[in-house]
Amino acid sequence: MATSDMTASGIAYWKATLNLLLTVLAVWFFVGYVLGIVAAPALNAIHLGGYPLGFWVCQQGSMYVFVALIFIFARAQGKIDEKFDVHEQ
């Protein structure tokens, strides 16, 4: 579909979808790269359950966040789909 064929509603739908996607990717990058790699040495000064926090975030915590992001994304995308009446019945 060409840009000239898209309605204002279609453009708003894709803008909302892309904003959601960029937000989820920003959280993914922050947790996976910033907390898991860049800030890990600083986080290692804190211990959680006997293990350094940097290690825990990198090995366990990031996986919890990534799984949560899947569910958050699916729910938020469903709400966007309903708002623009493109949801499944």
Secondary structure, 3 states (H helix, E strand, C coil): CCHHHCCHHHHHHHHHHHHHHHHHHHHHHHHHHHHHHHCHHHHCCCEECCEEHHHHHHHHHHHHHHHHHHHHHHHHHHHHHHHCCCCCC
